Amino acid sequence: MAAASDRRDATDADVPLMRVSWFYDAGFHVKVGDAEAYNLETWTEVRGWLRRNNWTLLADTDDVLTRLYNSEINGCVAEAAGGNYLVALGDDHNGFDAEGRAESWDGALRWLEQQARVCYPQSVFTTHMSSPSG
């Protein structure tokens, strides 16, 4: 049984602790708590903004997010309570082609890369932007 301090209201559980989304030609949108930034142009800018807002993220060593953005594939990744990640390809305006969960940041990046290849087999991401590590 969870301790009382570990219990969260159902509405709190639905609110991500951190969310990064990208929409081609509109840049990256990032939100942590009440702080948010729009139209960041690169993943480097996103990481800098997150650091300035006391949020530590692991690196994207295979540039998955940059490759998705440059391939015009929209998506988002959000850290939920408990350290799990909610991931999706698509966007709020046009709908999502894939949605899932991952247990880690690296797992979220792997999920995004794998699902992009499944959902968008003819995309530049799939045909011309292979992961440097594989």
Buried (B, 14 or more C-beta within 10 A) or exposed (E): EEEEEEEEEEEEEEEBBBBBBBBEEEBBBBBBEEEEBEEBEEBEBBBEBBEEBEBEBEEBEBBBBBBBBBBBBBBBBBBBEEEBBBBBBBBEEEEBBBBBEBEEBBBBBBBBBEBBBEBBEEBEBBEEBEBEEE
